[in-house]
Amino acid sequence: MNSTALAIRNEKEALRNPLSLALTILLPAGLLLVLGSIGGEDSETLNATFITPGVALFGFVMVMFTSSMLLARDRETALFARLLTAPLRASDFVLAYSLPALMVASLQAALVFGLGTLLGMNLEGSALLVVLVLVVMAVFYVALGVAAGAVLTVNATTGVYTAVLLLTIYGGAWFNLDDIGGPVKAVAGFLPFSHALDAMRAVICDGARFGDIAGDLAWVLAFTVGAVAVAVGAISRRMSE
């Protein structure tokens, strides 16, 4: 078996539970509708322009959870032990478990931003810059999921999901960190979530260019490279056991 065959197998596993897959894709869009209806365009934060990037990251947390669950379940069966006998490198495993999840994340983001546009989101800058930030963050979340699935049990991955979800929300997903300040803002300033949101909102609201968001993007990219490295390292450790 090669990495392509394993990725196809993982995609089929996702399709075997169409209800879960549909919820993963549609729930973020439903959340955007609810939050948008609560605030409306007159709200400073609960409006489509402000919350659409945050809802997109919320969706990526769900994808992270499903990718971690898939790998953790495989590890608890004889399948993963058989896979370890195939001529696959650790990076091949990471790629095979990441690609189907990244496809789902792409559908999520497209649906969320499409709905955000219908709800009144105004894009002042380049859509390509927003897509670039989304791609980097999608890889970050999925890599976290693969790393968690490689070292934790199925039940334990729920704790990781909860922690990352809270960090995403308190990274400013649907509120302004400047209104809170203090330790919350300080911690959020170190993690990649607020930097990704700041970059996307700068492009969407202010028409920022690449140079304007380069600092935030570099911060997010550094965390993403680190997450991928951790995922590869976690799989390598499993292969050597």
Secondary structure, 3 states (H helix, E strand, C coil): CCHHHHHHHHHHHHHCCHHHHHHHHHHHHHHHHHHHHHHCCCCCCCCHHHHHHHHHHHHHHHHHHHHHHHHHHHHCCHHHHHHCCCCCCHHHHHHHHHHHHHHHHHHHHHHHHHHHHHCCCCCCCCHHHHHHHHHHHHHHHHHHHHHHHHHCCHHHHHHHHHHHHHHHHHHHHCCCHHHCCHHHHHHHHHCHHHHHHHHHHHHHHHCCCHHHHHHHHHHHHHHHHHHHHHHHHHHHHHHHC
